[in-house]
């Protein structure tokens, strides 16, 4: 009674002083409950002094859902939470999370919770209260009719309901929802998003319960996730070889089906498997009439089970949004099964992984319904697509697999003792929505995975992996911006840039060539003696190691010397501009040079073929004797001496003592090489090849 009277006096004092006028000036979602709380005789039992008014109201709603009082919730939290979670600086926010997770776990058990306006308002107000949970932070938010939330609150509360968001993609989802509101999410947009989710869930359930592919789907219990091609204004075309057929495309959680449209009905469906390991490739493809590659509106599917790839085209007048959407959702199913096969996930954990992919596709469909923008990146909203692109995405999936295997053991045993310390799982959410898996129980409470990816007051290993990956991704984006900034157009410009970059290497090459040709005999002799001593003592590895260390020291010294200085840009002399005719002539000249190089390479190969096949016996005998001599050297001479001989042969070839004999031997070698005939070549067409094959038969 003393606590109740003290709380009542405090509320009355706040009203008299006008401290709550800002709260009562507008009729927000908090106003009525605050007035009710003020006039209630049991206000003391429902008021936590450590919490802000908004957090107290949210905790009061949670206590109603859980059919208990706020004080009893606080006692349960104090019993279950560790000392670090109950630290004074974090107590208010962690206690609020505890109440939210418990209430959401119970609220989402009903199939129609997304349609409940009270549930929508509750989840949004949870995020509002999360931003300012402590009593000392009550002035940080203005509880008016135009409340908004930031990305941190959304990323912490929204993934507690897996159908709304996911730990991996929540930041990208928040950016899509707030693209027009400057990084703050308002309730009107949030409610619109939940409306879209409710509609796509109903559509998925009706499609899975329909007779579509009923005979094929019954064996694996597949659920239909998307159907396209049923509207004449949005056809779907399948290209296999030279044939093209319109039809209906159906995506399930295990495969992709295409039913070709005949006169009055659909043909037997073709199945393109996404679950088994068939080395599948799914990528964008260009299509066009008579085999041309003009329109970027198709998806290519290839696997070892098909003799030739199948191309699914999504014609539309402008852009390729349909193709991008289908490419993303097909890859999501393919990637989730690769994840399952890679980590050997079975049973209830497999259903949980499939649930994450299904919920991701539902979220993308909801975004499609409410968003008028055609620039939405679908891959960024699908967790397995995103993990395939993010740096360190494989570590995220590995962490996810470890969590899936440990939840049933460690967390499942403690579910009764600490039921409110974790969020619910994706599988529990899907089962609560009325979608049943073959290996899952019909009762969500018997599914075994009753905890999700969030823990009260702690950052899970999955959240840490995602955070680290996003930080690395930001670095990649910054690096890619610099790459895009230095790309130049034109072959001549790029050659000029490459020449300038390779200038130090070219200078080192010129210096080595001057030593080889003995332009300065003293330097060449000194270099040869030092190199001979290093090779003879076996110090070549140490010399290379010392070179790498010197390069590293140069980099460190350069870094410290250039601190605070502007970045030194590479200056390249721009080549003279060329008109169209000059550019065509330059391209023709480059093609001719490339053709000459290919011809010279073919001649070398054909001469070696002639030597191996003894077309020129005298040259082949000498070549065979040379091979035997080299084999004896490799077998009998130690590698150190062999390397020393090769070095001396290379670096003393043009010395004053050997120059005349070297020129004489090089001339004889060229004459011998020119005397070797090339092996004959016969060019035949495909028709001639087919005729010869028939004759052999």
Beta strands, then each sheet from edge to edge (+ up, - down):
strand 1: 148-149
strand 2: 185-186
strand 3: 224-228
strand 4: 236-240
strand 5: 243-252
strand 6: 255-260
strand 7: 270-273
strand 8: 281-287
strand 9: 295-302
strand 10: 310-313
sheet 1: 1+ 2-
sheet 2: 3+ 5- 4+ 10- 9+ 8-
sheet 3: 3+ 5- 6+ 7-
end
